[in-house]
């Protein structure tokens, strides 16, 4: 389903949130938005700033409006135009992995994003994590709008 509604799953040592949306724009246009660190805040209201270069092995510095913290994931997978993964933390204690996937479909692109948190510390810090549902839905909405408008 590609409706832009966040889906969440929780268990003792795993928590995930994901969203899917169909974008009426070519996959290359969507990918260009997702990999332009400097341009992110122009189209994505859920990101204040991304420092660094979105390239394999690179560490990013991400600031978001819902937190004072700067998140520092590393780009751990980059299949141009198809899939990208950002990872942070130390397994087995606590790890966050965000995966972006693009699939070309007739009339556009299916975009999917999922964040999975795992680790032994998760039960102790789970209640301090924000609800990722609303920001994920907004992220998908912003990406859809920007790609379809040719931002």
ZADO-1210 file (C-alpha; in nm, 4 decimals, padded with zeros to 6 digits):
<atoms>
<atom x="00.0000" y="00.0000" z="00.0000" code="UNK" pos="1"/>
<atom x="00.1327" y="00.3448" z="-00.0908" code="UNK" pos="2"/>
<atom x="-00.1014" y="00.5796" z="00.0910" code="UNK" pos="3"/>
<atom x="00.1351" y="00.7983" z="00.2938" code="UNK" pos="4"/>
<atom x="00.0122" y="00.6670" z="00.6296" code="UNK" pos="5"/>
<atom x="00.2833" y="00.5621" z="00.8766" code="UNK" pos="6"/>
<atom x="00.2869" y="00.2036" z="00.9972" code="UNK" pos="7"/>
<atom x="00.4440" y="00.1216" z="01.3339" code="UNK" pos="8"/>
<atom x="00.5444" y="-00.2042" z="01.5006" code="UNK" pos="9"/>
<atom x="00.6786" y="-00.2517" z="01.8518" code="UNK" pos="10"/>
<atom x="00.8248" y="-00.5391" z="02.0500" code="UNK" pos="11"/>
<atom x="01.0619" y="-00.5543" z="02.3442" code="UNK" pos="12"/>
<atom x="01.3854" y="-00.5230" z="02.1452" code="UNK" pos="13"/>
<atom x="01.2604" y="-00.3845" z="01.8138" code="UNK" pos="14"/>
<atom x="01.0628" y="-00.0779" z="01.7132" code="UNK" pos="15"/>
<atom x="00.9924" y="00.0306" z="01.3569" code="UNK" pos="16"/>
<atom x="00.8080" y="00.3000" z="01.1692" code="UNK" pos="17"/>
<atom x="00.7621" y="00.3161" z="00.7956" code="UNK" pos="18"/>
<atom x="00.5739" y="00.5054" z="00.5289" code="UNK" pos="19"/>
<atom x="00.5069" y="00.4491" z="00.1582" code="UNK" pos="20"/>
<atom x="00.3746" y="00.6917" z="-00.0990" code="UNK" pos="21"/>
<atom x="00.3328" y="00.6990" z="-00.4751" code="UNK" pos="22"/>
<atom x="00.4976" y="01.0009" z="-00.6368" code="UNK" pos="23"/>
<atom x="00.3925" y="01.1150" z="-00.9849" code="UNK" pos="24"/>
<atom x="00.7509" y="01.1956" z="-01.0839" code="UNK" pos="25"/>
<atom x="01.0424" y="01.0019" z="-01.2316" code="UNK" pos="26"/>
<atom x="01.2599" y="00.8013" z="-00.9956" code="UNK" pos="27"/>
<atom x="01.5617" y="01.0175" z="-01.0886" code="UNK" pos="28"/>
<atom x="01.3809" y="01.3312" z="-00.9678" code="UNK" pos="29"/>
<atom x="01.2917" y="01.1708" z="-00.6340" code="UNK" pos="30"/>
<atom x="01.6458" y="01.0364" z="-00.5910" code="UNK" pos="31"/>
<atom x="01.7928" y="01.3805" z="-00.6634" code="UNK" pos="32"/>
<atom x="01.5903" y="01.5296" z="-00.3772" code="UNK" pos="33"/>
<atom x="01.6861" y="01.2499" z="-00.1358" code="UNK" pos="34"/>
<atom x="02.0592" y="01.2819" z="-00.2013" code="UNK" pos="35"/>
<atom x="02.0973" y="01.6617" z="-00.1974" code="UNK" pos="36"/>
<atom x="02.1971" y="01.7259" z="00.1644" code="UNK" pos="37"/>
<atom x="02.2212" y="02.1029" z="00.1254" code="UNK" pos="38"/>
<atom x="01.8812" y="02.1285" z="-00.0425" code="UNK" pos="39"/>
<atom x="01.6886" y="01.9106" z="00.2064" code="UNK" pos="40"/>
<atom x="01.5480" y="02.1964" z="00.4193" code="UNK" pos="41"/>
<atom x="01.4075" y="02.3689" z="00.1090" code="UNK" pos="42"/>
<atom x="01.1579" y="02.0890" z="00.0466" code="UNK" pos="43"/>
<atom x="01.1460" y="01.8857" z="00.3698" code="UNK" pos="44"/>
<atom x="00.9782" y="02.0498" z="00.6699" code="UNK" pos="45"/>
<atom x="01.0938" y="01.7619" z="00.8966" code="UNK" pos="46"/>
<atom x="01.4635" y="01.8492" z="00.8496" code="UNK" pos="47"/>
<atom x="01.6252" y="02.1758" z="00.9579" code="UNK" pos="48"/>
<atom x="01.9726" y="02.0991" z="00.8238" code="UNK" pos="49"/>
<atom x="02.1894" y="01.8166" z="00.6905" code="UNK" pos="50"/>
<atom x="02.5630" y="01.8660" z="00.7126" code="UNK" pos="51"/>
<atom x="02.7903" y="01.6445" z="00.5096" code="UNK" pos="52"/>
<atom x="02.7601" y="01.4692" z="00.1774" code="UNK" pos="53"/>
<atom x="02.5097" y="01.1935" z="00.1137" code="UNK" pos="54"/>
<atom x="02.7582" y="00.9387" z="-00.0205" code="UNK" pos="55"/>
<atom x="02.8556" y="00.5846" z="00.0773" code="UNK" pos="56"/>
<atom x="03.0575" y="00.5767" z="00.3993" code="UNK" pos="57"/>
<atom x="02.9953" y="00.9431" z="00.4833" code="UNK" pos="58"/>
<atom x="02.8758" y="01.0613" z="00.8255" code="UNK" pos="59"/>
<atom x="02.5918" y="01.3124" z="00.8232" code="UNK" pos="60"/>
<atom x="02.4912" y="01.5728" z="01.0832" code="UNK" pos="61"/>
<atom x="02.1125" y="01.5994" z="01.0816" code="UNK" pos="62"/>
<atom x="01.9099" y="01.8559" z="01.2728" code="UNK" pos="63"/>
<atom x="01.5329" y="01.8233" z="01.2998" code="UNK" pos="64"/>
<atom x="01.2691" y="02.0558" z="01.4427" code="UNK" pos="65"/>
<atom x="01.1396" y="01.7982" z="01.6949" code="UNK" pos="66"/>
<atom x="01.4717" y="01.7603" z="01.8802" code="UNK" pos="67"/>
<atom x="01.7640" y="01.9667" z="02.0064" code="UNK" pos="68"/>
<atom x="01.9950" y="01.6734" z="01.9326" code="UNK" pos="69"/>
<atom x="02.2072" y="01.6478" z="01.6178" code="UNK" pos="70"/>
<atom x="02.1785" y="01.2974" z="01.4706" code="UNK" pos="71"/>
<atom x="02.4942" y="01.1578" z="01.3113" code="UNK" pos="72"/>
<atom x="02.4170" y="00.8531" z="01.0982" code="UNK" pos="73"/>
<atom x="02.6548" y="00.7073" z="00.8425" code="UNK" pos="74"/>
<atom x="02.5457" y="00.6250" z="00.4882" code="UNK" pos="75"/>
<atom x="02.5961" y="00.2471" z="00.4959" code="UNK" pos="76"/>
<atom x="02.4309" y="00.1526" z="00.1678" code="UNK" pos="77"/>
<atom x="02.3880" y="00.3479" z="-00.1522" code="UNK" pos="78"/>
<atom x="02.2438" y="00.1892" z="-00.4656" code="UNK" pos="79"/>
<atom x="02.1904" y="00.4983" z="-00.6849" code="UNK" pos="80"/>
<atom x="01.8305" y="00.5540" z="-00.7826" code="UNK" pos="81"/>
<atom x="01.7094" y="00.2533" z="-00.5845" code="UNK" pos="82"/>
<atom x="01.8044" y="00.2244" z="-00.2188" code="UNK" pos="83"/>
<atom x="01.9923" y="00.4049" z="00.0550" code="UNK" pos="84"/>
<atom x="02.0529" y="00.3216" z="00.4221" code="UNK" pos="85"/>
<atom x="02.1611" y="00.5481" z="00.7066" code="UNK" pos="86"/>
<atom x="02.2796" y="00.3743" z="01.0266" code="UNK" pos="87"/>
<atom x="02.3678" y="00.4992" z="01.3743" code="UNK" pos="88"/>
<atom x="02.4439" y="00.3436" z="01.7126" code="UNK" pos="89"/>
<atom x="02.6286" y="00.0366" z="01.8308" code="UNK" pos="90"/>
<atom x="02.4894" y="-00.3147" z="01.8055" code="UNK" pos="91"/>
<atom x="02.3976" y="-00.4953" z="02.0281" code="UNK" pos="92"/>
<atom x="02.3317" y="-00.2039" z="02.2639" code="UNK" pos="93"/>
<atom x="02.1215" y="00.0287" z="02.0459" code="UNK" pos="94"/>
<atom x="02.1048" y="00.0730" z="01.6716" code="UNK" pos="95"/>
<atom x="01.8904" y="00.2819" z="01.4401" code="UNK" pos="96"/>
<atom x="01.8735" y="00.2044" z="01.0690" code="UNK" pos="97"/>
<atom x="01.6756" y="00.4142" z="00.8201" code="UNK" pos="98"/>
<atom x="01.6194" y="00.2690" z="00.4747" code="UNK" pos="99"/>
<atom x="01.4919" y="00.4565" z="00.1705" code="UNK" pos="100"/>
<atom x="01.3669" y="00.2611" z="-00.1335" code="UNK" pos="101"/>
<atom x="01.2471" y="00.3758" z="-00.4744" code="UNK" pos="102"/>
<atom x="01.0621" y="00.1593" z="-00.7247" code="UNK" pos="103"/>
<atom x="00.9739" y="00.2792" z="-01.0708" code="UNK" pos="104"/>
<atom x="00.6071" y="00.2224" z="-01.1542" code="UNK" pos="105"/>
<atom x="00.3842" y="00.3292" z="-01.4382" code="UNK" pos="106"/>
<atom x="00.3306" y="00.7016" z="-01.3989" code="UNK" pos="107"/>
<atom x="00.5967" y="00.7597" z="-01.1369" code="UNK" pos="108"/>
<atom x="00.7779" y="00.6209" z="-00.8369" code="UNK" pos="109"/>
<atom x="00.6867" y="00.4312" z="-00.5242" code="UNK" pos="110"/>
<atom x="00.8823" y="00.5731" z="-00.2291" code="UNK" pos="111"/>
<atom x="00.9256" y="00.3799" z="00.0958" code="UNK" pos="112"/>
<atom x="01.1100" y="00.4826" z="00.4123" code="UNK" pos="113"/>
<atom x="01.1493" y="00.2754" z="00.7275" code="UNK" pos="114"/>
<atom x="01.3379" y="00.3329" z="01.0515" code="UNK" pos="115"/>
<atom x="01.4145" y="00.0315" z="01.2699" code="UNK" pos="116"/>
<atom x="01.5495" y="00.0599" z="01.6230" code="UNK" pos="117"/>
<atom x="01.6946" y="-00.2494" z="01.7888" code="UNK" pos="118"/>
<atom x="01.9154" y="-00.3419" z="02.0817" code="UNK" pos="119"/>
<atom x="01.9411" y="-00.4365" z="02.4438" code="UNK" pos="120"/>
<atom x="01.8968" y="-00.0737" z="02.5581" code="UNK" pos="121"/>
<atom x="01.5729" y="-00.0235" z="02.3648" code="UNK" pos="122"/>
<atom x="01.3403" y="-00.1284" z="02.6506" code="UNK" pos="123"/>
<atom x="01.5068" y="00.1301" z="02.8767" code="UNK" pos="124"/>
<atom x="01.4919" y="00.4205" z="02.6309" code="UNK" pos="125"/>
<atom x="01.1834" y="00.3367" z="02.4228" code="UNK" pos="126"/>
<atom x="00.9600" y="00.5792" z="02.6106" code="UNK" pos="127"/>
<atom x="01.2032" y="00.8656" z="02.5402" code="UNK" pos="128"/>
<atom x="01.1780" y="00.8146" z="02.1627" code="UNK" pos="129"/>
<atom x="00.9310" y="01.0425" z="01.9851" code="UNK" pos="130"/>
<atom x="00.6347" y="00.9176" z="01.7862" code="UNK" pos="131"/>
<atom x="00.7857" y="00.8918" z="01.4378" code="UNK" pos="132"/>
<atom x="00.4461" y="00.8492" z="01.2689" code="UNK" pos="133"/>
<atom x="00.3542" y="01.2161" z="01.2117" code="UNK" pos="134"/>
<atom x="00.7029" y="01.3256" z="01.0958" code="UNK" pos="135"/>
<atom x="00.7275" y="01.0263" z="00.8591" code="UNK" pos="136"/>
<atom x="00.3890" y="01.1097" z="00.7074" code="UNK" pos="137"/>
<atom x="00.4954" y="01.4733" z="00.6658" code="UNK" pos="138"/>
<atom x="00.8296" y="01.3669" z="00.5142" code="UNK" pos="139"/>
<atom x="00.6478" y="01.1567" z="00.2513" code="UNK" pos="140"/>
<atom x="00.4005" y="01.4380" z="00.1833" code="UNK" pos="141"/>
<atom x="00.6819" y="01.6930" z="00.1434" code="UNK" pos="142"/>
<atom x="00.8797" y="01.4639" z="-00.0888" code="UNK" pos="143"/>
<atom x="00.5743" y="01.3914" z="-00.3011" code="UNK" pos="144"/>
<atom x="00.4928" y="01.7617" z="-00.3352" code="UNK" pos="145"/>
<atom x="00.8501" y="01.8655" z="-00.4153" code="UNK" pos="146"/>
<atom x="00.9091" y="01.5924" z="-00.6718" code="UNK" pos="147"/>
<atom x="00.5754" y="01.6461" z="-00.8434" code="UNK" pos="148"/>
<atom x="00.6281" y="02.0233" z="-00.8579" code="UNK" pos="149"/>
<atom x="00.9813" y="01.9781" z="-00.9885" code="UNK" pos="150"/>
<atom x="01.1436" y="02.1477" z="-00.6886" code="UNK" pos="151"/>
</atoms>
